[in-house]
Protein backbone atom coordinates (compact mmCIF):
# COMPACT_ATOMS: atom_id res chain seq x y z
CA UNK A 1 0.00 0.00 0.00
CA UNK A 2 2.70 2.50 0.93
CA UNK A 3 4.48 1.84 -2.36
CA UNK A 4 1.38 2.61 -4.42
CA UNK A 5 0.74 5.78 -2.42
CA UNK A 6 4.31 6.92 -3.09
CA UNK A 7 3.90 6.10 -6.78
CA UNK A 8 0.70 8.18 -6.94
CA UNK A 9 2.42 11.08 -5.17
CA UNK A 10 5.33 10.86 -7.61
CA UNK A 11 2.93 10.89 -10.58
CA UNK A 12 1.11 13.89 -9.14
CA UNK A 13 4.40 15.74 -8.55
CA UNK A 14 5.44 14.99 -12.14
CA UNK A 15 2.08 16.23 -13.49
CA UNK A 16 2.36 19.43 -11.41
CA UNK A 17 5.92 19.93 -12.65
CA UNK A 18 4.75 19.58 -16.26
CA UNK A 19 1.85 21.99 -15.69
CA UNK A 20 4.08 24.66 -14.14
CA UNK A 21 6.55 24.20 -17.00
CA UNK A 22 3.74 24.70 -19.51
CA UNK A 23 2.56 27.90 -17.80
CA UNK A 24 6.07 29.38 -17.80
CA UNK A 25 6.69 28.21 -21.37
CA UNK A 26 3.55 30.09 -22.43
CA UNK A 27 4.96 33.30 -20.90
CA UNK A 28 8.26 32.80 -22.75
CA UNK A 29 6.51 31.99 -26.05
CA UNK A 30 4.37 35.12 -25.86
CA UNK A 31 7.30 37.37 -24.89
CA UNK A 32 5.78 38.06 -21.49
CA UNK A 33 8.25 38.65 -18.63
CA UNK A 34 8.52 35.55 -16.46
CA UNK A 35 7.87 36.64 -12.89
CA UNK A 36 6.73 34.81 -9.79
CA UNK A 37 3.75 37.16 -9.52
CA UNK A 38 2.60 36.37 -13.04
CA UNK A 39 2.97 32.62 -12.47
CA UNK A 40 0.76 33.01 -9.40
CA UNK A 41 -1.82 34.97 -11.40
CA UNK A 42 -1.95 32.27 -14.05
CA UNK A 43 -2.17 29.55 -11.41
CA UNK A 44 -4.78 31.13 -9.14
CA UNK A 45 -7.97 29.92 -10.88
CA UNK A 46 -8.91 26.53 -9.45
CA UNK A 47 -9.17 25.07 -12.95
CA UNK A 48 -5.67 26.29 -13.94
CA UNK A 49 -3.38 23.32 -14.66
CA UNK A 50 -0.65 24.73 -12.40
CA UNK A 51 -3.05 25.55 -9.52
CA UNK A 52 -2.06 22.51 -7.43
CA UNK A 53 1.59 23.59 -7.40
CA UNK A 54 0.78 26.16 -4.72
CA UNK A 55 -0.68 26.21 -1.23
CA UNK A 56 -3.78 28.42 -1.44
CA UNK A 57 -5.00 28.20 2.15
CA UNK A 58 -4.05 31.59 3.60
CA UNK A 59 -4.06 30.14 7.11
CA UNK A 60 -1.13 28.04 5.99
CA UNK A 61 0.58 30.20 3.43
CA UNK A 62 0.10 33.80 2.47
CA UNK A 63 1.02 35.59 -0.71
CA UNK A 64 4.71 35.95 0.18
CA UNK A 65 5.06 32.22 0.75
CA UNK A 66 3.42 31.51 -2.60
CA UNK A 67 5.91 33.90 -4.24
CA UNK A 68 8.70 31.80 -2.76
CA UNK A 69 7.00 28.71 -4.14
CA UNK A 70 6.69 30.34 -7.58
CA UNK A 71 10.36 31.33 -7.63
CA UNK A 72 11.33 27.80 -6.63
CA UNK A 73 9.28 26.33 -9.48
CA UNK A 74 10.72 28.77 -12.01
CA UNK A 75 14.27 27.79 -10.99
CA UNK A 76 13.47 24.06 -11.37
CA UNK A 77 12.10 24.07 -14.89
CA UNK A 78 13.46 24.52 -18.38
CA UNK A 79 11.73 26.23 -21.28
CA UNK A 80 12.29 25.61 -24.97
CA UNK A 81 14.19 28.36 -26.83
CA UNK A 82 15.21 27.68 -30.43
CA UNK A 83 14.29 24.01 -29.95
CA UNK A 84 16.65 23.57 -26.98
CA UNK A 85 15.73 23.09 -23.31
CA UNK A 86 17.00 26.12 -21.43
CA UNK A 87 16.92 26.95 -17.70
CA UNK A 88 15.85 30.39 -16.57
CA UNK A 89 18.07 32.87 -14.74
CA UNK A 90 16.90 35.58 -12.37
CA UNK A 91 17.57 39.14 -13.51
CA UNK A 92 17.17 41.56 -10.61
CA UNK A 93 15.36 44.82 -11.13
CA UNK A 94 18.08 47.45 -10.95
CA UNK A 95 17.52 51.13 -11.65
CA UNK A 96 13.88 50.64 -12.48
CA UNK A 97 10.58 51.41 -10.82
CA UNK A 98 9.69 47.72 -10.86
CA UNK A 99 10.10 46.02 -7.50
CA UNK A 100 10.29 42.44 -8.70
CA UNK A 101 13.01 40.93 -10.84
CA UNK A 102 12.20 38.63 -13.72
CA UNK A 103 13.44 35.34 -15.12
CA UNK A 104 14.83 34.99 -18.62
CA UNK A 105 16.18 31.99 -20.53
CA UNK A 106 19.91 31.62 -19.95
CA UNK A 107 20.50 31.13 -23.68
CA UNK A 108 19.16 34.61 -24.30
CA UNK A 109 21.54 36.08 -21.74
CA UNK A 110 24.57 34.15 -23.03
CA UNK A 111 23.72 34.41 -26.71
CA UNK A 112 22.97 38.09 -26.70
CA UNK A 113 25.34 39.71 -24.26
CA UNK A 114 25.77 42.76 -26.49
CA UNK A 115 22.03 43.09 -27.04
CA UNK A 116 21.36 42.61 -23.34
CA UNK A 117 23.90 45.28 -22.40
CA UNK A 118 22.44 47.62 -25.03
CA UNK A 119 18.93 47.04 -23.69
CA UNK A 120 20.08 47.69 -20.13
CA UNK A 121 21.70 50.93 -21.29
CA UNK A 122 18.40 51.97 -22.92
CA UNK A 123 16.45 51.11 -19.78
CA UNK A 124 18.89 53.05 -17.62
CA UNK A 125 18.59 56.07 -19.90
CA UNK A 126 14.79 55.81 -19.79
CA UNK A 127 14.93 55.81 -16.00
CA UNK A 128 17.33 58.78 -16.00
CA UNK A 129 15.10 60.69 -18.45
CA UNK A 130 12.08 60.08 -16.21
CA UNK A 131 13.97 61.13 -13.09
CA UNK A 132 15.21 64.32 -14.72
CA UNK A 133 11.65 65.11 -15.89
CA UNK A 134 10.45 64.66 -12.29
CA UNK A 135 13.25 66.89 -11.07
CA UNK A 136 12.31 69.56 -13.58
CA UNK A 137 8.75 69.60 -12.26
CA UNK A 138 9.81 70.27 -8.67
CA UNK A 139 12.89 72.42 -9.34
CA UNK A 140 13.12 76.10 -8.61
CA UNK A 141 12.63 78.29 -11.71
CA UNK A 142 16.29 79.32 -11.99
CA UNK A 143 17.37 75.65 -12.26
CA UNK A 144 14.68 74.42 -14.67
CA UNK A 145 16.56 75.55 -17.77
CA UNK A 146 19.71 73.60 -16.86
CA UNK A 147 17.66 70.55 -15.93
CA UNK A 148 15.74 70.74 -19.22
CA UNK A 149 19.09 70.77 -21.08
CA UNK A 150 20.23 67.68 -19.21
CA UNK A 151 16.98 65.98 -20.26
CA UNK A 152 17.64 66.90 -23.90
CA UNK A 153 21.18 65.48 -23.69
CA UNK A 154 19.85 62.24 -22.25
CA UNK A 155 17.31 62.01 -25.10
CA UNK A 156 20.16 62.54 -27.62
CA UNK A 157 22.13 59.76 -25.93
CA UNK A 158 19.14 57.45 -26.19
CA UNK A 159 18.81 58.26 -29.91
CA UNK A 160 22.54 57.61 -30.34
CA UNK A 161 22.08 54.09 -28.99
CA UNK A 162 19.78 53.33 -31.93
CA UNK A 163 22.82 53.60 -34.21
CA UNK A 164 24.47 50.83 -32.21
CA UNK A 165 21.68 48.28 -32.78
CA UNK A 166 22.95 45.02 -34.27
CA UNK A 167 22.18 44.55 -37.97
PETA-V815031 format. One record per residue. N is the residue number from 1. RES is the residue in one letter. SS is DSSP state (H for helix, E for strand, L for the rest). PSI is psi in radians with two decimals (NA if undefined). NEAR is the number of other ideal C-beta (glycine too) atoms within 12 Angstrom. Layout:
BEGIN
((N	RES	SS	PSI	NEAR) (N	RES	SS	PSI	NEAR))
END
This chain:
BEGIN
((1	X	L	-0.80	7) (2	X	H	-0.63	8) (3	X	H	-0.71	9) (4	X	H	-0.60	10) (5	X	H	-0.74	11) (6	X	H	-0.67	12) (7	X	H	-0.75	13) (8	X	H	-0.71	14) (9	X	H	-0.67	14) (10	X	H	-0.72	14) (11	X	H	-0.73	14) (12	X	H	-0.76	16) (13	X	H	-0.69	18) (14	X	H	-0.72	15) (15	X	H	-0.76	19) (16	X	H	-0.77	26) (17	X	H	-0.83	24) (18	X	H	-0.68	22) (19	X	H	-0.69	27) (20	X	H	-0.74	39) (21	X	H	-0.76	30) (22	X	H	-0.71	25) (23	X	H	-0.75	38) (24	X	H	-0.68	44) (25	X	H	-0.67	28) (26	X	H	-0.71	23) (27	X	H	-0.77	32) (28	X	H	-0.79	34) (29	X	H	-0.56	15) (30	X	L	0.02	14) (31	X	L	0.20	13) (32	X	L	2.41	21) (33	X	L	2.37	25) (34	X	E	1.90	40) (35	X	L	2.73	30) (36	X	H	-0.68	36) (37	X	H	-0.74	26) (38	X	H	-0.65	26) (39	X	H	-0.70	44) (40	X	H	-0.75	34) (41	X	H	-0.78	21) (42	X	H	-0.49	31) (43	X	H	-0.21	34) (44	X	H	-0.75	21) (45	X	L	2.40	15) (46	X	L	-0.44	11) (47	X	L	0.03	11) (48	X	L	2.36	22) (49	X	L	-0.57	23) (50	X	L	0.09	36) (51	X	H	-0.75	23) (52	X	H	-0.06	24) (53	X	H	-0.20	35) (54	X	L	2.69	35) (55	X	L	2.03	21) (56	X	L	-0.15	22) (57	X	L	1.93	10) (58	X	L	-0.29	12) (59	X	L	-0.46	8) (60	X	L	-0.80	11) (61	X	L	2.16	17) (62	X	L	-3.04	16) (63	X	H	-0.76	18) (64	X	H	-0.69	16) (65	X	H	-0.71	20) (66	X	H	-0.56	28) (67	X	H	-0.72	26) (68	X	H	-0.77	19) (69	X	H	-0.77	28) (70	X	H	-0.76	39) (71	X	H	-0.69	29) (72	X	H	-0.79	21) (73	X	H	-0.79	34) (74	X	H	-0.66	43) (75	X	H	-0.41	21) (76	X	H	-0.46	22) (77	X	L	2.94	32) (78	X	E	2.54	25) (79	X	E	2.88	33) (80	X	E	2.11	20) (81	X	E	2.10	25) (82	X	L	0.79	13) (83	X	L	0.34	8) (84	X	E	2.34	15) (85	X	E	2.31	17) (86	X	E	2.21	26) (87	X	E	2.87	26) (88	X	E	2.59	38) (89	X	E	2.51	22) (90	X	E	2.29	24) (91	X	E	1.92	25) (92	X	L	2.66	16) (93	X	L	1.93	18) (94	X	L	2.33	15) (95	X	L	0.60	17) (96	X	L	2.96	23) (97	X	L	-0.18	13) (98	X	L	2.33	17) (99	X	L	-0.52	13) (100	X	L	2.37	24) (101	X	L	3.11	22) (102	X	E	2.98	32) (103	X	E	2.34	37) (104	X	E	2.64	32) (105	X	E	2.36	34) (106	X	H	-0.63	24) (107	X	H	-0.55	23) (108	X	H	-0.68	26) (109	X	H	-0.85	24) (110	X	H	-0.75	17) (111	X	H	-0.37	17) (112	X	L	0.90	19) (113	X	H	-0.74	15) (114	X	H	-0.84	17) (115	X	H	-0.71	20) (116	X	H	-0.76	22) (117	X	H	-0.70	16) (118	X	H	-0.75	21) (119	X	H	-0.70	23) (120	X	H	-0.67	23) (121	X	H	-0.73	23) (122	X	H	-0.78	25) (123	X	H	-0.74	23) (124	X	H	-0.71	21) (125	X	H	-0.69	27) (126	X	H	-0.77	23) (127	X	H	-0.79	22) (128	X	H	-0.74	24) (129	X	H	-0.78	26) (130	X	H	-0.71	21) (131	X	H	-0.71	21) (132	X	H	-0.67	28) (133	X	H	-0.70	21) (134	X	H	-0.71	15) (135	X	H	-0.71	20) (136	X	H	-0.65	23) (137	X	H	-0.67	16) (138	X	H	-0.06	13) (139	X	L	2.73	18) (140	X	L	2.62	12) (141	X	H	-0.68	12) (142	X	H	-0.30	8) (143	X	H	-0.25	16) (144	X	H	-0.69	18) (145	X	H	-0.81	14) (146	X	H	-0.70	17) (147	X	H	-0.71	25) (148	X	H	-0.69	20) (149	X	H	-0.71	15) (150	X	H	-0.75	22) (151	X	H	-0.73	26) (152	X	H	-0.70	18) (153	X	H	-0.69	18) (154	X	H	-0.71	28) (155	X	H	-0.72	21) (156	X	H	-0.72	16) (157	X	H	-0.72	22) (158	X	H	-0.75	25) (159	X	H	-0.68	16) (160	X	H	-0.54	16) (161	X	H	-0.46	24) (162	X	H	-0.56	15) (163	X	L	-0.28	12) (164	X	L	0.05	17) (165	X	L	2.46	14) (166	X	L	2.63	15) (167	X	L	NA	6))
END
